[in-house]
Amino acid sequence: AWLEKRGESGVRDVHGGLIPFLATLGAILGLLVLQPDVGTMSIIAGMVLVVYFVAGAPLAYVGGLVMAGISAIAMLIGFAPYRAARFTTFLNPELDPQGIGYHINQALLAIGSGGFFGLGYGHSRQKFQYLPEVASDSIFAVIGEEMGLVVAVGVLALFVWFLFRTLKIANEAPDKFGKYVATGIGAWLVLQAFVNIGSMVAIMPMTGVPLPFISYGGTSLAVSLWAVGVVLNISRYGKGKSD
């Protein structure tokens, strides 16, 4: 609502747009740092930056904020030994396969053993006393093992399709508020999926966020479905729609 009220010229203004935006974002992210929950903090920061850019923020602002965010995450990793160990494991998963690297090694083993077509539904071996959090954080690894590369890529394709559909709805929204809300929801859910899947295939450090719509957990699923309901309501009143 604040972005809609400020307008594109207001968002571009340093004193009236950038500084209040940074103050609000900093307060929200500061609370998440105190949790501490760097994974969720990164997702929210990414979502907010996408909405900020769509609202008319110059690319230089967004790029500067991204660089500042990367620097802040590097500092958080350096100040916390367990984060530093997790990042080291990301760089070299074989460094401590029975300790801090156990989770990622078991996830990679599960995905690798699935091959192209998988071992068959319900025939995962890693989910029995080997792979941690099989129903929540590690569900993508189980999908890869049981259903194979074909279904795993299909899951990725569905999230990409969801992003494009959400952006289309945002582009056709009846007002800027609806546009920003739809964009934010699409960015949030797809970024969360990227973080979850990325940690399972070792392209980013291990985090503890669920895979939207798929991971076990009533609260996560309820919030995700509520968000999709908001997007569907925005699409109902989109441009070109008639009662």
Rosetta blueprint (number, residue, H / E / L):
1 A L
2 W H
3 L H
4 E H
5 K H
6 R H
7 G H
8 E H
9 S H
10 G H
11 V H
12 R H
13 D L
14 V H
15 H H
16 G H
17 G H
18 L H
19 I H
20 P H
21 F H
22 L H
23 A H
24 T H
25 L H
26 G H
27 A H
28 I H
29 L H
30 G H
31 L H
32 L H
33 V H
34 L H
35 Q L
36 P L
37 D L
38 V H
39 G H
40 T H
41 M H
42 S H
43 I H
44 I H
45 A H
46 G H
47 M H
48 V H
49 L H
50 V H
51 V H
52 Y H
53 F H
54 V H
55 A L
56 G L
57 A L
58 P L
59 L H
60 A H
61 Y H
62 V H
63 G H
64 G H
65 L H
66 V H
67 M H
68 A H
69 G H
70 I H
71 S H
72 A H
73 I H
74 A H
75 M H
76 L H
77 I H
78 G H
79 F H
80 A L
81 P H
82 Y H
83 R H
84 A H
85 A H
86 R H
87 F H
88 T H
89 T H
90 F H
91 L H
92 N L
93 P H
94 E H
95 L H
96 D L
97 P L
98 Q L
99 G L
100 I L
101 G L
102 Y H
103 H H
104 I H
105 N H
106 Q H
107 A H
108 L H
109 L H
110 A H
111 I H
112 G H
113 S H
114 G H
115 G L
116 F L
117 F L
118 G L
119 L L
120 G L
121 Y L
122 G L
123 H L
124 S L
125 R L
126 Q L
127 K L
128 F L
129 Q L
130 Y L
131 L L
132 P L
133 E L
134 V L
135 A L
136 S L
137 D L
138 S L
139 I H
140 F H
141 A H
142 V H
143 I H
144 G H
145 E H
146 E H
147 M H
148 G H
149 L H
150 V H
151 V H
152 A H
153 V H
154 G H
155 V H
156 L H
157 A H
158 L H
159 F H
160 V H
161 W H
162 F H
163 L H
164 F H
165 R H
166 T H
167 L H
168 K H
169 I H
170 A H
171 N H
172 E L
173 A L
174 P L
175 D L
176 K H
177 F H
178 G H
179 K H
180 Y H
181 V H
182 A H
183 T H
184 G H
185 I H
186 G H
187 A H
188 W H
189 L H
190 V H
191 L H
192 Q H
193 A H
194 F H
195 V H
196 N H
197 I H
198 G H
199 S H
200 M H
201 V L
202 A L
203 I L
204 M L
205 P L
206 M L
207 T L
208 G L
209 V L
210 P L
211 L L
212 P L
213 F L
214 I L
215 S L
216 Y L
217 G L
218 G H
219 T H
220 S H
221 L H
222 A H
223 V H
224 S H
225 L H
226 W H
227 A H
228 V H
229 G H
230 V H
231 V H
232 L H
233 N H
234 I H
235 S H
236 R H
237 Y L
238 G L
239 K L
240 G L
241 K L
242 S L
243 D L
